[in-house]
Amino acid sequence: MTDYGIVKSTVRPEAKVVDEYSVWVNTDISEINDGWEYHMVQYIKDEYIKLMDEANQKAQADLEYIAMMTEVDLE
């Protein structure tokens, strides 16, 4: 991962751009006087896939926990 910090552009950036080698994630996109300002992070594709997989696994575990805690015994 390479964190480029806050960058500026005259063109509104897309939130996510995938190229041959990388996934570019742009967050906190805001319009400024002469263009756009945003936080830019570049991930290697394999690194991004692993990050998304870990996030999905955590979300699944959270959902399973919530389902378990909300089960009602009707007897």
C-alpha positions in Angstrom: 0.0 0.0 0.0 1.2 3.5 -0.8 -0.7 6.3 0.9 -0.3 9.5 -1.1 -2.2 11.6 1.4 -4.3 14.5 0.3 -3.9 15.3 -3.3 -5.5 17.9 -5.6 -6.8 17.6 -9.2 -8.7 19.7 -11.7 -10.8 16.6 -12.6 -13.2 14.9 -10.1 -11.7 11.5 -9.3 -13.5 8.2 -9.3 -13.8 6.6 -5.8 -12.1 3.4 -7.1 -9.9 2.8 -10.2 -8.5 -0.6 -11.2 -5.6 -0.8 -13.6 -3.4 -3.6 -14.7 -1.4 -3.7 -11.4 -3.2 -1.7 -8.8 -6.4 -0.6 -7.1 -6.5 3.2 -6.5 -8.9 4.2 -3.7 -9.9 7.8 -3.4 -11.8 9.0 -0.3 -12.9 12.2 1.3 -13.5 13.7 -2.1 -14.4 17.4 -1.8 -14.7 20.2 -4.3 -12.4 23.2 -3.7 -12.1 26.5 -5.5 -10.0 25.4 -8.4 -10.8 21.6 -8.6 -11.0 18.6 -6.3 -9.1 17.5 -3.1 -9.1 13.9 -1.9 -7.2 11.2 0.0 -5.4 8.8 -2.4 -4.2 5.2 -1.6 -2.7 2.8 -4.1 -2.9 -1.0 -3.3 -1.3 -3.8 -5.2 -4.2 -6.0 -6.6 -3.3 -9.0 -4.4 -3.0 -6.8 -1.3 -6.5 -5.3 -2.0 -8.1 -8.7 -2.6 -6.7 -9.9 0.8 -7.9 -6.7 2.5 -11.4 -7.1 1.1 -11.5 -10.8 2.0 -10.6 -10.0 5.6 -13.3 -7.3 5.8 -15.9 -9.8 4.4 -14.9 -12.5 6.9 -15.2 -10.0 9.8 -18.6 -8.8 8.5 -19.8 -12.5 8.3 -18.6 -13.2 11.8 -20.4 -10.1 13.1 -23.6 -11.1 11.3 -23.4 -14.6 12.8 -22.9 -13.2 16.3 -25.9 -10.9 15.9 -28.0 -13.8 14.7 -26.9 -15.9 17.6 -27.6 -13.2 20.1 -31.1 -12.4 18.7 -32.4 -16.0 18.6 -35.5 -16.4 20.8 -36.4 -19.6 22.6 -40.2 -19.9 22.2 -40.6 -22.8 24.6 
